[in-house]
């Protein structure tokens, strides 16, 4: 049984012991909190307790049910707290429990006093001897309100934003609240994820190879194709795709580290690069671009024909991948030749023609 | 207390230090029927001169602690609100 009470008179320990007694219990534990006679060198005369009565009873009952769920073997629980003025050496709080075995009684009482100091709305004021002012005490365990980060008061910090109404046309401006914005962002991310997923399925899962010509624009390094083999239920054949001109083919990229080391090494002991050295410098840079573009220059080609080849390559790439062309900030209209002037040929009626011929004949 | 939206009248109880600062054990105030706990606390602190202990206060609404100051509280007419300074029972 739970005995929860706020009392105005001195607490009778023997009465509490009677409340605990039970034939089936081998242990009862009693904690008695008494008032001390000193605090930081000041002599305490008495303590005045006050409570938020209804809520205190409610919280004490909550502690009882917590104890019972933690230690189901508990038989009786007593929580009595004294209110009003309590002289020194008298009990202000008594917590007691009985159980068949001692560990439950001991542990639960210790837990309960901690909880009481944390949650039960009771306050004490120490009244000191002499001229010292009475002081409200604070339990270090006392419950405190959580300061959430989101409770930051943004309106207290006004933020000046210079608003320009000239927004570049390719930007989209959306004015919505945070919830709507995060919803839109989430939708956008989800859509992109779906796009990537479906692209991956297309890249990596071809239908049987003989029915579809090889996809040259796939980014997939490997493609698996399921081909049914003779005398076998199913067999997975992995086909390797060699994307020569795609940047993920690392081994086809120029070895920057090697090139750099070469440059650094050849600069040692020579402050002024010689003409030959300069030649090899642009040569190697040109070579880097060529190998990146997948071109192999012939040894007899001079520099201009090599640049011409590169230009041709860029033109080719632009024509097959026009979607990248807009990254170069060139107005397409300025590149197009001006539209030819429209001249309309004059048409003549039969009568006019006849007049014309007559005129020529007469001349 | 001024605020937009519907307003309800609630009982406010003060204890210990907060009772001494407010110079009353209880009062009746009008509060918005819906308010964030930290805003409510700010309003109470201003109205009842509790600034000196405002960082250590916790509110209880109908005898339950409002543990998180960012919680939104819904009030009904006649609800009980308690201003609770740090506990010292035991």
Interface residues (C-beta under 8 A of the other chain):
Chain A: X33 X49 X50 X51 X52 X54 X55 X56 X58 X81 X92 X93 X113 X116 X117 X118 X119 X120 X121 X122 X123 X124 X125 X136 X137 X138 X139 X142 X143 X144 X145 X146 X147 X148 X150 X151
Chain B: X13 X15 X16 X17 X36 X37 X38 X41 X56 X57 X58 X59 X60 X63 X65 X66 X67 X68 X69 X70 X82 X84 X85 X86 X87 X88 X89 X90
